[in-house]
Amino acid sequence: MKSDDKSEVNEYNDRFSRLMFGPFPSRQAMTEHKKDETHFSDPLHQIDFMQLMKDIDTLVSSFEKIKPIVKQLTPLYNLFKNRS
């Protein structure tokens, strides 16, 4: 028991560490943070795959619509590129 109390006092009185790194977080806050990390450990449960597929489809269709414009602008770009 005494050694635990002494280590807590040493952590609190370590002025250099507090100056360099700020105040120490409480041990209770650290355990709560670990609990929060386990809650978000599996990101696949949070992804809406149907919405993701719709977004990808929207991007592909947008690229298909832009493709003719890019083909028309390519010679103009090459003209400026060759002049430089």
HTML snippet that shows the backbone in 3Dmol.js (N, CA, C, O; Angstrom):
<script src="https://3Dmol.org/build/3Dmol-min.js"></script>
<div id="view" style="width:600px;height:400px;position:relative"></div>
<script>
const pdb = `
ATOM      1  N   MET A   1       0.828  -1.191   0.000  1.00  0.00           N
ATOM      2  CA  MET A   1       0.000   0.000   0.000  1.00  0.00           C
ATOM      3  C   MET A   1       0.871   1.253   0.000  1.00  0.00           C
ATOM      4  O   MET A   1       0.603   2.197  -0.743  1.00  0.00           O
ATOM      5  N   LYS A   2       1.894   1.262   0.819  1.00  0.00           N
ATOM      6  CA  LYS A   2       2.722   2.456   0.939  1.00  0.00           C
ATOM      7  C   LYS A   2       3.456   2.760  -0.369  1.00  0.00           C
ATOM      8  O   LYS A   2       3.588   3.923  -0.749  1.00  0.00           O
ATOM      9  N   SER A   3       3.936   1.713  -1.064  1.00  0.00           N
ATOM     10  CA  SER A   3       4.677   1.953  -2.305  1.00  0.00           C
ATOM     11  C   SER A   3       3.759   2.534  -3.375  1.00  0.00           C
ATOM     12  O   SER A   3       4.212   3.357  -4.170  1.00  0.00           O
ATOM     13  N   ASP A   4       2.474   2.134  -3.427  1.00  0.00           N
ATOM     14  CA  ASP A   4       1.536   2.707  -4.386  1.00  0.00           C
ATOM     15  C   ASP A   4       1.311   4.187  -4.121  1.00  0.00           C
ATOM     16  O   ASP A   4       1.284   4.990  -5.054  1.00  0.00           O
ATOM     17  N   ASP A   5       1.151   4.551  -2.863  1.00  0.00           N
ATOM     18  CA  ASP A   5       0.955   5.953  -2.508  1.00  0.00           C
ATOM     19  C   ASP A   5       2.192   6.767  -2.858  1.00  0.00           C
ATOM     20  O   ASP A   5       2.088   7.904  -3.319  1.00  0.00           O
ATOM     21  N   LYS A   6       3.363   6.178  -2.636  1.00  0.00           N
ATOM     22  CA  LYS A   6       4.605   6.886  -2.906  1.00  0.00           C
ATOM     23  C   LYS A   6       4.787   7.124  -4.410  1.00  0.00           C
ATOM     24  O   LYS A   6       5.254   8.191  -4.809  1.00  0.00           O
ATOM     25  N   SER A   7       4.423   6.142  -5.253  1.00  0.00           N
ATOM     26  CA  SER A   7       4.580   6.330  -6.705  1.00  0.00           C
ATOM     27  C   SER A   7       3.626   7.408  -7.215  1.00  0.00           C
ATOM     28  O   SER A   7       3.985   8.179  -8.104  1.00  0.00           O
ATOM     29  N   GLU A   8       2.406   7.468  -6.656  1.00  0.00           N
ATOM     30  CA  GLU A   8       1.470   8.522  -7.057  1.00  0.00           C
ATOM     31  C   GLU A   8       2.000   9.891  -6.672  1.00  0.00           C
ATOM     32  O   GLU A   8       1.850  10.849  -7.431  1.00  0.00           O
ATOM     33  N   VAL A   9       2.621   9.997  -5.495  1.00  0.00           N
ATOM     34  CA  VAL A   9       3.179  11.271  -5.047  1.00  0.00           C
ATOM     35  C   VAL A   9       4.354  11.657  -5.940  1.00  0.00           C
ATOM     36  O   VAL A   9       4.499  12.827  -6.293  1.00  0.00           O
ATOM     37  N   ASN A  10       5.203  10.682  -6.314  1.00  0.00           N
ATOM     38  CA  ASN A  10       6.337  10.979  -7.195  1.00  0.00           C
ATOM     39  C   ASN A  10       5.863  11.454  -8.562  1.00  0.00           C
ATOM     40  O   ASN A  10       6.455  12.374  -9.125  1.00  0.00           O
ATOM     41  N   GLU A  11       4.806  10.848  -9.112  1.00  0.00           N
ATOM     42  CA  GLU A  11       4.273  11.287 -10.392  1.00  0.00           C
ATOM     43  C   GLU A  11       3.734  12.714 -10.290  1.00  0.00           C
ATOM     44  O   GLU A  11       3.917  13.517 -11.205  1.00  0.00           O
ATOM     45  N   TYR A  12       3.084  13.018  -9.203  1.00  0.00           N
ATOM     46  CA  TYR A  12       2.493  14.339  -9.038  1.00  0.00           C
ATOM     47  C   TYR A  12       3.568  15.399  -8.837  1.00  0.00           C
ATOM     48  O   TYR A  12       3.420  16.520  -9.323  1.00  0.00           O
ATOM     49  N   ASN A  13       4.650  15.068  -8.129  1.00  0.00           N
ATOM     50  CA  ASN A  13       5.675  16.052  -7.798  1.00  0.00           C
ATOM     51  C   ASN A  13       6.767  16.168  -8.856  1.00  0.00           C
ATOM     52  O   ASN A  13       7.681  16.976  -8.694  1.00  0.00           O
ATOM     53  N   ASP A  14       6.704  15.402  -9.911  1.00  0.00           N
ATOM     54  CA  ASP A  14       7.713  15.467 -10.958  1.00  0.00           C
ATOM     55  C   ASP A  14       7.480  16.742 -11.775  1.00  0.00           C
ATOM     56  O   ASP A  14       6.737  16.726 -12.757  1.00  0.00           O
ATOM     57  N   ARG A  15       8.105  17.827 -11.374  1.00  0.00           N
ATOM     58  CA  ARG A  15       7.854  19.138 -11.965  1.00  0.00           C
ATOM     59  C   ARG A  15       8.331  19.228 -13.410  1.00  0.00           C
ATOM     60  O   ARG A  15       7.695  19.881 -14.237  1.00  0.00           O
ATOM     61  N   PHE A  16       9.449  18.573 -13.715  1.00  0.00           N
ATOM     62  CA  PHE A  16       9.963  18.626 -15.077  1.00  0.00           C
ATOM     63  C   PHE A  16       8.978  17.984 -16.059  1.00  0.00           C
ATOM     64  O   PHE A  16       8.719  18.534 -17.130  1.00  0.00           O
ATOM     65  N   SER A  17       8.442  16.842 -15.701  1.00  0.00           N
ATOM     66  CA  SER A  17       7.491  16.157 -16.585  1.00  0.00           C
ATOM     67  C   SER A  17       6.219  16.975 -16.736  1.00  0.00           C
ATOM     68  O   SER A  17       5.668  17.055 -17.834  1.00  0.00           O
ATOM     69  N   ARG A  18       5.746  17.578 -15.665  1.00  0.00           N
ATOM     70  CA  ARG A  18       4.549  18.418 -15.771  1.00  0.00           C
ATOM     71  C   ARG A  18       4.812  19.631 -16.638  1.00  0.00           C
ATOM     72  O   ARG A  18       3.931  20.070 -17.378  1.00  0.00           O
ATOM     73  N   LEU A  19       6.044  20.192 -16.555  1.00  0.00           N
ATOM     74  CA  LEU A  19       6.391  21.342 -17.371  1.00  0.00           C
ATOM     75  C   LEU A  19       6.452  20.958 -18.846  1.00  0.00           C
ATOM     76  O   LEU A  19       5.948  21.688 -19.700  1.00  0.00           O
ATOM     77  N   MET A  20       7.062  19.823 -19.148  1.00  0.00           N
ATOM     78  CA  MET A  20       7.241  19.410 -20.540  1.00  0.00           C
ATOM     79  C   MET A  20       5.967  18.853 -21.173  1.00  0.00           C
ATOM     80  O   MET A  20       5.673  19.141 -22.333  1.00  0.00           O
ATOM     81  N   PHE A  21       5.217  18.061 -20.420  1.00  0.00           N
ATOM     82  CA  PHE A  21       4.107  17.312 -21.001  1.00  0.00           C
ATOM     83  C   PHE A  21       2.740  17.700 -20.446  1.00  0.00           C
ATOM     84  O   PHE A  21       1.729  17.159 -20.894  1.00  0.00           O
ATOM     85  N   GLY A  22       2.680  18.593 -19.512  1.00  0.00           N
ATOM     86  CA  GLY A  22       1.401  18.990 -18.938  1.00  0.00           C
ATOM     87  C   GLY A  22       0.999  18.078 -17.790  1.00  0.00           C
ATOM     88  O   GLY A  22       1.747  17.173 -17.419  1.00  0.00           O
ATOM     89  N   PRO A  23      -0.174  18.313 -17.230  1.00  0.00           N
ATOM     90  CA  PRO A  23      -0.605  17.503 -16.089  1.00  0.00           C
ATOM     91  C   PRO A  23      -0.886  16.064 -16.513  1.00  0.00           C
ATOM     92  O   PRO A  23      -1.296  15.796 -17.642  1.00  0.00           O
ATOM     93  N   PHE A  24      -0.655  15.154 -15.579  1.00  0.00           N
ATOM     94  CA  PHE A  24      -0.904  13.747 -15.845  1.00  0.00           C
ATOM     95  C   PHE A  24      -2.401  13.474 -15.850  1.00  0.00           C
ATOM     96  O   PHE A  24      -3.125  14.013 -15.014  1.00  0.00           O
ATOM     97  N   PRO A  25      -2.881  12.643 -16.781  1.00  0.00           N
ATOM     98  CA  PRO A  25      -4.299  12.279 -16.742  1.00  0.00           C
ATOM     99  C   PRO A  25      -4.555  11.323 -15.584  1.00  0.00           C
ATOM    100  O   PRO A  25      -3.672  10.566 -15.179  1.00  0.00           O
ATOM    101  N   SER A  26      -5.758  11.367 -15.065  1.00  0.00           N
ATOM    102  CA  SER A  26      -6.075  10.468 -13.972  1.00  0.00           C
ATOM    103  C   SER A  26      -6.161   9.048 -14.497  1.00  0.00           C
ATOM    104  O   SER A  26      -6.445   8.830 -15.675  1.00  0.00           O
ATOM    105  N   ARG A  27      -5.920   8.098 -13.638  1.00  0.00           N
ATOM    106  CA  ARG A  27      -5.970   6.700 -14.053  1.00  0.00           C
ATOM    107  C   ARG A  27      -7.387   6.305 -14.456  1.00  0.00           C
ATOM    108  O   ARG A  27      -7.564   5.458 -15.332  1.00  0.00           O
ATOM    109  N   GLN A  28      -8.377   6.893 -13.844  1.00  0.00           N
ATOM    110  CA  GLN A  28      -9.758   6.578 -14.176  1.00  0.00           C
ATOM    111  C   GLN A  28     -10.072   7.043 -15.601  1.00  0.00           C
ATOM    112  O   GLN A  28     -10.773   6.349 -16.337  1.00  0.00           O
ATOM    113  N   ALA A  29      -9.570   8.189 -15.984  1.00  0.00           N
ATOM    114  CA  ALA A  29      -9.800   8.693 -17.333  1.00  0.00           C
ATOM    115  C   ALA A  29      -9.124   7.800 -18.368  1.00  0.00           C
ATOM    116  O   ALA A  29      -9.651   7.611 -19.465  1.00  0.00           O
ATOM    117  N   MET A  30      -7.963   7.250 -18.026  1.00  0.00           N
ATOM    118  CA  MET A  30      -7.257   6.369 -18.952  1.00  0.00           C
ATOM    119  C   MET A  30      -8.028   5.071 -19.168  1.00  0.00           C
ATOM    120  O   MET A  30      -8.074   4.566 -20.290  1.00  0.00           O
ATOM    121  N   THR A  31      -8.632   4.524 -18.120  1.00  0.00           N
ATOM    122  CA  THR A  31      -9.386   3.287 -18.280  1.00  0.00           C
ATOM    123  C   THR A  31     -10.660   3.540 -19.068  1.00  0.00           C
ATOM    124  O   THR A  31     -11.085   2.670 -19.828  1.00  0.00           O
ATOM    125  N   GLU A  32     -11.281   4.699 -18.913  1.00  0.00           N
ATOM    126  CA  GLU A  32     -12.467   5.038 -19.689  1.00  0.00           C
ATOM    127  C   GLU A  32     -12.109   5.197 -21.164  1.00  0.00           C
ATOM    128  O   GLU A  32     -12.894   4.827 -22.038  1.00  0.00           O
ATOM    129  N   HIS A  33     -10.932   5.742 -21.443  1.00  0.00           N
ATOM    130  CA  HIS A  33     -10.484   5.917 -22.823  1.00  0.00           C
ATOM    131  C   HIS A  33     -10.282   4.553 -23.479  1.00  0.00           C
ATOM    132  O   HIS A  33     -10.628   4.381 -24.647  1.00  0.00           O
ATOM    133  N   LYS A  34      -9.739   3.597 -22.765  1.00  0.00           N
ATOM    134  CA  LYS A  34      -9.542   2.251 -23.304  1.00  0.00           C
ATOM    135  C   LYS A  34     -10.884   1.595 -23.610  1.00  0.00           C
ATOM    136  O   LYS A  34     -10.999   0.869 -24.598  1.00  0.00           O
ATOM    137  N   LYS A  35     -11.890   1.832 -22.791  1.00  0.00           N
ATOM    138  CA  LYS A  35     -13.213   1.271 -23.044  1.00  0.00           C
ATOM    139  C   LYS A  35     -13.798   1.858 -24.322  1.00  0.00           C
ATOM    140  O   LYS A  35     -14.437   1.143 -25.094  1.00  0.00           O
ATOM    141  N   ASP A  36     -13.587   3.149 -24.554  1.00  0.00           N
ATOM    142  CA  ASP A  36     -14.087   3.797 -25.762  1.00  0.00           C
ATOM    143  C   ASP A  36     -13.406   3.245 -27.013  1.00  0.00           C
ATOM    144  O   ASP A  36     -14.049   3.111 -28.054  1.00  0.00           O
ATOM    145  N   GLU A  37     -12.117   2.923 -26.926  1.00  0.00           N
ATOM    146  CA  GLU A  37     -11.397   2.386 -28.069  1.00  0.00           C
ATOM    147  C   GLU A  37     -11.952   1.034 -28.487  1.00  0.00           C
ATOM    148  O   GLU A  37     -12.047   0.749 -29.680  1.00  0.00           O
ATOM    149  N   THR A  38     -12.319   0.200 -27.525  1.00  0.00           N
ATOM    150  CA  THR A  38     -12.843  -1.113 -27.869  1.00  0.00           C
ATOM    151  C   THR A  38     -14.205  -0.978 -28.530  1.00  0.00           C
ATOM    152  O   THR A  38     -14.586  -1.835 -29.328  1.00  0.00           O
ATOM    153  N   HIS A  39     -14.934   0.058 -28.221  1.00  0.00           N
ATOM    154  CA  HIS A  39     -16.252   0.271 -28.813  1.00  0.00           C
ATOM    155  C   HIS A  39     -16.136   0.552 -30.312  1.00  0.00           C
ATOM    156  O   HIS A  39     -17.008   0.130 -31.072  1.00  0.00           O
ATOM    157  N   PHE A  40     -15.092   1.248 -30.762  1.00  0.00           N
ATOM    158  CA  PHE A  40     -14.915   1.611 -32.151  1.00  0.00           C
ATOM    159  C   PHE A  40     -13.891   0.727 -32.855  1.00  0.00           C
ATOM    160  O   PHE A  40     -13.363   1.121 -33.894  1.00  0.00           O
ATOM    161  N   SER A  41     -13.599  -0.444 -32.326  1.00  0.00           N
ATOM    162  CA  SER A  41     -12.545  -1.267 -32.898  1.00  0.00           C
ATOM    163  C   SER A  41     -12.949  -1.910 -34.213  1.00  0.00           C
ATOM    164  O   SER A  41     -12.071  -2.290 -34.989  1.00  0.00           O
ATOM    165  N   ASP A  42     -14.236  -2.051 -34.500  1.00  0.00           N
ATOM    166  CA  ASP A  42     -14.665  -2.699 -35.734  1.00  0.00           C
ATOM    167  C   ASP A  42     -15.413  -1.692 -36.610  1.00  0.00           C
ATOM    168  O   ASP A  42     -16.627  -1.542 -36.473  1.00  0.00           O
ATOM    169  N   PRO A  43     -14.703  -0.999 -37.510  1.00  0.00           N
ATOM    170  CA  PRO A  43     -15.348   0.043 -38.308  1.00  0.00           C
ATOM    171  C   PRO A  43     -16.273  -0.501 -39.393  1.00  0.00           C
ATOM    172  O   PRO A  43     -17.075   0.255 -39.942  1.00  0.00           O
ATOM    173  N   LEU A  44     -16.183  -1.797 -39.719  1.00  0.00           N
ATOM    174  CA  LEU A  44     -17.050  -2.337 -40.764  1.00  0.00           C
ATOM    175  C   LEU A  44     -18.515  -2.321 -40.366  1.00  0.00           C
ATOM    176  O   LEU A  44     -19.387  -2.316 -41.235  1.00  0.00           O
ATOM    177  N   HIS A  45     -18.799  -2.313 -39.088  1.00  0.00           N
ATOM    178  CA  HIS A  45     -20.183  -2.272 -38.641  1.00  0.00           C
ATOM    179  C   HIS A  45     -20.798  -0.888 -38.837  1.00  0.00           C
ATOM    180  O   HIS A  45     -22.020  -0.743 -38.808  1.00  0.00           O
ATOM    181  N   GLN A  46     -19.968   0.115 -39.034  1.00  0.00           N
ATOM    182  CA  GLN A  46     -20.461   1.477 -39.146  1.00  0.00           C
ATOM    183  C   GLN A  46     -20.638   1.925 -40.591  1.00  0.00           C
ATOM    184  O   GLN A  46     -21.162   3.013 -40.828  1.00  0.00           O
ATOM    185  N   ILE A  47     -20.219   1.126 -41.556  1.00  0.00           N
ATOM    186  CA  ILE A  47     -20.269   1.519 -42.960  1.00  0.00           C
ATOM    187  C   ILE A  47     -21.585   1.075 -43.580  1.00  0.00           C
ATOM    188  O   ILE A  47     -22.002  -0.074 -43.431  1.00  0.00           O
ATOM    189  N   ASP A  48     -22.227   1.998 -44.272  1.00  0.00           N
ATOM    190  CA  ASP A  48     -23.437   1.684 -45.015  1.00  0.00           C
ATOM    191  C   ASP A  48     -23.009   1.341 -46.441  1.00  0.00           C
ATOM    192  O   ASP A  48     -22.752   2.234 -47.248  1.00  0.00           O
ATOM    193  N   PHE A  49     -22.933   0.053 -46.747  1.00  0.00           N
ATOM    194  CA  PHE A  49     -22.409  -0.394 -48.026  1.00  0.00           C
ATOM    195  C   PHE A  49     -23.327  -0.020 -49.190  1.00  0.00           C
ATOM    196  O   PHE A  49     -22.846   0.229 -50.295  1.00  0.00           O
ATOM    197  N   MET A  50     -24.609   0.022 -48.963  1.00  0.00           N
ATOM    198  CA  MET A  50     -25.524   0.416 -50.033  1.00  0.00           C
ATOM    199  C   MET A  50     -25.285   1.875 -50.439  1.00  0.00           C
ATOM    200  O   MET A  50     -25.271   2.196 -51.627  1.00  0.00           O
ATOM    201  N   GLN A  51     -25.099   2.743 -49.464  1.00  0.00           N
ATOM    202  CA  GLN A  51     -24.815   4.153 -49.755  1.00  0.00           C
ATOM    203  C   GLN A  51     -23.456   4.280 -50.434  1.00  0.00           C
ATOM    204  O   GLN A  51     -23.291   5.098 -51.339  1.00  0.00           O
ATOM    205  N   LEU A  52     -22.496   3.491 -50.013  1.00  0.00           N
ATOM    206  CA  LEU A  52     -21.172   3.515 -50.627  1.00  0.00           C
ATOM    207  C   LEU A  52     -21.247   3.113 -52.094  1.00  0.00           C
ATOM    208  O   LEU A  52     -20.613   3.743 -52.940  1.00  0.00           O
ATOM    209  N   MET A  53     -22.005   2.087 -52.400  1.00  0.00           N
ATOM    210  CA  MET A  53     -22.146   1.645 -53.790  1.00  0.00           C
ATOM    211  C   MET A  53     -22.874   2.705 -54.640  1.00  0.00           C
ATOM    212  O   MET A  53     -22.532   2.908 -55.805  1.00  0.00           O
ATOM    213  N   LYS A  54     -23.862   3.367 -54.062  1.00  0.00           N
ATOM    214  CA  LYS A  54     -24.554   4.443 -54.780  1.00  0.00           C
ATOM    215  C   LYS A  54     -23.599   5.597 -55.083  1.00  0.00           C
ATOM    216  O   LYS A  54     -23.632   6.170 -56.172  1.00  0.00           O
ATOM    217  N   ASP A  55     -22.748   5.933 -54.109  1.00  0.00           N
ATOM    218  CA  ASP A  55     -21.789   7.021 -54.304  1.00  0.00           C
ATOM    219  C   ASP A  55     -20.773   6.671 -55.389  1.00  0.00           C
ATOM    220  O   ASP A  55     -20.411   7.521 -56.203  1.00  0.00           O
ATOM    221  N   ILE A  56     -20.319   5.436 -55.398  1.00  0.00           N
ATOM    222  CA  ILE A  56     -19.372   5.003 -56.423  1.00  0.00           C
ATOM    223  C   ILE A  56     -20.032   5.052 -57.799  1.00  0.00           C
ATOM    224  O   ILE A  56     -19.410   5.478 -58.773  1.00  0.00           O
ATOM    225  N   ASP A  57     -21.281   4.618 -57.881  1.00  0.00           N
ATOM    226  CA  ASP A  57     -22.008   4.670 -59.145  1.00  0.00           C
ATOM    227  C   ASP A  57     -22.159   6.114 -59.630  1.00  0.00           C
ATOM    228  O   ASP A  57     -22.030   6.387 -60.824  1.00  0.00           O
ATOM    229  N   THR A  58     -22.427   7.018 -58.719  1.00  0.00           N
ATOM    230  CA  THR A  58     -22.543   8.435 -59.071  1.00  0.00           C
ATOM    231  C   THR A  58     -21.226   8.977 -59.614  1.00  0.00           C
ATOM    232  O   THR A  58     -21.215   9.728 -60.589  1.00  0.00           O
ATOM    233  N   LEU A  59     -20.128   8.598 -58.989  1.00  0.00           N
ATOM    234  CA  LEU A  59     -18.817   9.048 -59.460  1.00  0.00           C
ATOM    235  C   LEU A  59     -18.518   8.516 -60.861  1.00  0.00           C
ATOM    236  O   LEU A  59     -18.041   9.258 -61.719  1.00  0.00           O
ATOM    237  N   VAL A  60     -18.796   7.241 -61.089  1.00  0.00           N
ATOM    238  CA  VAL A  60     -18.521   6.644 -62.394  1.00  0.00           C
ATOM    239  C   VAL A  60     -19.365   7.313 -63.472  1.00  0.00           C
ATOM    240  O   VAL A  60     -18.862   7.616 -64.554  1.00  0.00           O
ATOM    241  N   SER A  61     -20.634   7.543 -63.187  1.00  0.00           N
ATOM    242  CA  SER A  61     -21.488   8.199 -64.190  1.00  0.00           C
ATOM    243  C   SER A  61     -21.035   9.640 -64.446  1.00  0.00           C
ATOM    244  O   SER A  61     -21.128  10.122 -65.575  1.00  0.00           O
ATOM    245  N   SER A  62     -20.549  10.326 -63.416  1.00  0.00           N
ATOM    246  CA  SER A  62     -20.036  11.691 -63.603  1.00  0.00           C
ATOM    247  C   SER A  62     -18.790  11.689 -64.476  1.00  0.00           C
ATOM    248  O   SER A  62     -18.630  12.566 -65.325  1.00  0.00           O
ATOM    249  N   PHE A  63     -17.908  10.720 -64.281  1.00  0.00           N
ATOM    250  CA  PHE A  63     -16.712  10.628 -65.120  1.00  0.00           C
ATOM    251  C   PHE A  63     -17.083  10.335 -66.566  1.00  0.00           C
ATOM    252  O   PHE A  63     -16.439  10.842 -67.484  1.00  0.00           O
ATOM    253  N   GLU A  64     -18.096   9.535 -66.776  1.00  0.00           N
ATOM    254  CA  GLU A  64     -18.532   9.236 -68.142  1.00  0.00           C
ATOM    255  C   GLU A  64     -19.069  10.493 -68.827  1.00  0.00           C
ATOM    256  O   GLU A  64     -18.877  10.668 -70.030  1.00  0.00           O
ATOM    257  N   LYS A  65     -19.729  11.356 -68.086  1.00  0.00           N
ATOM    258  CA  LYS A  65     -20.246  12.596 -68.658  1.00  0.00           C
ATOM    259  C   LYS A  65     -19.132  13.598 -68.950  1.00  0.00           C
ATOM    260  O   LYS A  65     -19.242  14.380 -69.894  1.00  0.00           O
ATOM    261  N   ILE A  66     -18.079  13.587 -68.169  1.00  0.00           N
ATOM    262  CA  ILE A  66     -16.972  14.534 -68.320  1.00  0.00           C
ATOM    263  C   ILE A  66     -15.995  14.078 -69.407  1.00  0.00           C
ATOM    264  O   ILE A  66     -15.254  14.897 -69.951  1.00  0.00           O
ATOM    265  N   LYS A  67     -15.987  12.813 -69.719  1.00  0.00           N
ATOM    266  CA  LYS A  67     -15.022  12.254 -70.658  1.00  0.00           C
ATOM    267  C   LYS A  67     -14.980  12.979 -72.009  1.00  0.00           C
ATOM    268  O   LYS A  67     -13.880  13.255 -72.488  1.00  0.00           O
ATOM    269  N   PRO A  68     -16.105  13.302 -72.651  1.00  0.00           N
ATOM    270  CA  PRO A  68     -16.027  14.035 -73.933  1.00  0.00           C
ATOM    271  C   PRO A  68     -15.387  15.422 -73.808  1.00  0.00           C
ATOM    272  O   PRO A  68     -14.676  15.861 -74.711  1.00  0.00           O
ATOM    273  N   ILE A  69     -15.633  16.089 -72.722  1.00  0.00           N
ATOM    274  CA  ILE A  69     -15.041  17.420 -72.513  1.00  0.00           C
ATOM    275  C   ILE A  69     -13.529  17.304 -72.382  1.00  0.00           C
ATOM    276  O   ILE A  69     -12.791  18.127 -72.925  1.00  0.00           O
ATOM    277  N   VAL A  70     -13.071  16.300 -71.673  1.00  0.00           N
ATOM    278  CA  VAL A  70     -11.634  16.099 -71.498  1.00  0.00           C
ATOM    279  C   VAL A  70     -10.992  15.793 -72.843  1.00  0.00           C
ATOM    280  O   VAL A  70      -9.888  16.263 -73.118  1.00  0.00           O
ATOM    281  N   LYS A  71     -11.662  15.014 -73.686  1.00  0.00           N
ATOM    282  CA  LYS A  71     -11.120  14.702 -75.008  1.00  0.00           C
ATOM    283  C   LYS A  71     -10.996  15.965 -75.854  1.00  0.00           C
ATOM    284  O   LYS A  71     -10.061  16.078 -76.647  1.00  0.00           O
ATOM    285  N   GLN A  72     -11.909  16.910 -75.703  1.00  0.00           N
ATOM    286  CA  GLN A  72     -11.845  18.157 -76.456  1.00  0.00           C
ATOM    287  C   GLN A  72     -10.758  19.092 -75.935  1.00  0.00           C
ATOM    288  O   GLN A  72     -10.172  19.852 -76.705  1.00  0.00           O
ATOM    289  N   LEU A  73     -10.490  19.041 -74.645  1.00  0.00           N
ATOM    290  CA  LEU A  73      -9.503  19.950 -74.052  1.00  0.00           C
ATOM    291  C   LEU A  73      -8.073  19.417 -74.148  1.00  0.00           C
ATOM    292  O   LEU A  73      -7.128  20.185 -73.967  1.00  0.00           O
ATOM    293  N   THR A  74      -7.891  18.156 -74.421  1.00  0.00           N
ATOM    294  CA  THR A  74      -6.550  17.580 -74.473  1.00  0.00           C
ATOM    295  C   THR A  74      -5.672  18.243 -75.534  1.00  0.00           C
ATOM    296  O   THR A  74      -4.525  18.565 -75.224  1.00  0.00           O
ATOM    297  N   PRO A  75      -6.132  18.466 -76.757  1.00  0.00           N
ATOM    298  CA  PRO A  75      -5.259  19.154 -77.736  1.00  0.00           C
ATOM    299  C   PRO A  75      -4.877  20.565 -77.302  1.00  0.00           C
ATOM    300  O   PRO A  75      -3.752  21.005 -77.542  1.00  0.00           O
ATOM    301  N   LEU A  76      -5.791  21.265 -76.675  1.00  0.00           N
ATOM    302  CA  LEU A  76      -5.489  22.610 -76.189  1.00  0.00           C
ATOM    303  C   LEU A  76      -4.410  22.563 -75.109  1.00  0.00           C
ATOM    304  O   LEU A  76      -3.503  23.395 -75.093  1.00  0.00           O
ATOM    305  N   TYR A  77      -4.511  21.607 -74.228  1.00  0.00           N
ATOM    306  CA  TYR A  77      -3.504  21.436 -73.176  1.00  0.00           C
ATOM    307  C   TYR A  77      -2.141  21.104 -73.788  1.00  0.00           C
ATOM    308  O   TYR A  77      -1.120  21.644 -73.361  1.00  0.00           O
ATOM    309  N   ASN A  78      -2.125  20.228 -74.776  1.00  0.00           N
ATOM    310  CA  ASN A  78      -0.868  19.869 -75.424  1.00  0.00           C
ATOM    311  C   ASN A  78      -0.241  21.064 -76.138  1.00  0.00           C
ATOM    312  O   ASN A  78       0.982  21.195 -76.181  1.00  0.00           O
ATOM    313  N   LEU A  79      -1.076  21.928 -76.693  1.00  0.00           N
ATOM    314  CA  LEU A  79      -0.565  23.127 -77.350  1.00  0.00           C
ATOM    315  C   LEU A  79       0.175  24.023 -76.356  1.00  0.00           C
ATOM    316  O   LEU A  79       1.281  24.485 -76.636  1.00  0.00           O
ATOM    317  N   PHE A  80      -0.434  24.266 -75.202  1.00  0.00           N
ATOM    318  CA  PHE A  80       0.221  25.088 -74.169  1.00  0.00           C
ATOM    319  C   PHE A  80       1.461  24.383 -73.586  1.00  0.00           C
ATOM    320  O   PHE A  80       2.448  25.034 -73.245  1.00  0.00           O
ATOM    321  N   LYS A  81       1.397  23.104 -73.482  1.00  0.00           N
ATOM    322  CA  LYS A  81       2.524  22.343 -72.932  1.00  0.00           C
ATOM    323  C   LYS A  81       3.729  22.415 -73.870  1.00  0.00           C
ATOM    324  O   LYS A  81       4.862  22.528 -73.401  1.00  0.00           O
ATOM    325  N   ASN A  82       3.510  22.354 -75.160  1.00  0.00           N
ATOM    326  CA  ASN A  82       4.603  22.390 -76.118  1.00  0.00           C
ATOM    327  C   ASN A  82       5.210  23.780 -76.236  1.00  0.00           C
ATOM    328  O   ASN A  82       6.385  23.901 -76.582  1.00  0.00           O
ATOM    329  N   ARG A  83       4.456  24.819 -75.964  1.00  0.00           N
ATOM    330  CA  ARG A  83       4.985  26.191 -76.056  1.00  0.00           C
ATOM    331  C   ARG A  83       5.890  26.552 -74.885  1.00  0.00           C
ATOM    332  O   ARG A  83       6.731  27.442 -75.014  1.00  0.00           O
ATOM    333  N   SER A  84       5.737  25.890 -73.763  1.00  0.00           N
ATOM    334  CA  SER A  84       6.523  26.248 -72.569  1.00  0.00           C
ATOM    335  C   SER A  84       7.945  25.861 -72.654  1.00  0.00           C
ATOM    336  O   SER A  84       8.708  26.105 -71.720  1.00  0.00           O
TER     337      SER A  84
END
`;
const viewer = $3Dmol.createViewer("view");
viewer.addModel(pdb, "pdb");
viewer.setStyle({}, {cartoon: {color: "spectrum"}});
viewer.zoomTo();
viewer.render();
</script>
